[in-house]
């Protein structure tokens, strides 16, 4: 983990400390928190429950952004926190397009990982692997392969794209 990513994750942990539930780090930063080499981490994906979105954005001092339509992803709320060394993308009401319909991304698992005495939350390895398979982009395939090489096994019924 680079010093910049570590500093950013500590910033996220501090900002999110009062929110006891309803948020996860996903993406490459989630892989790194599991102790698996994720390759370059260009941003930290912070997934929050929609009910928390307003309070989280207020805490971070950011406002929602209007994003152009994307064929694979959409979020009811999307913001970018650029104060930390690595940008943090905040997503609430996050959905992925599958089988010609939008499907919510809401992790069922929530593992606490301690970093410098601070708690961060991620989906477990199997669920994170399943997310990468759902997303189906080349960079997601590389992250899935890294998790599998580290021993992660997909949950039953997880589709491969």
Secondary structure, DSSP 8 states (H G I E B T S, - for coil): --HHHHHHHHHHHHHHTT--SSEEEEHHHHHHHTT---S----EEEEE-GGGHHHHHHHHT---------SSEE-SEEEEE-SSSS-EEEEES-EEEETTEEEE---S--EEEEETTEEEEE--HHHHHHHHHHH--HHHHHHHHHHHHTT----TT----
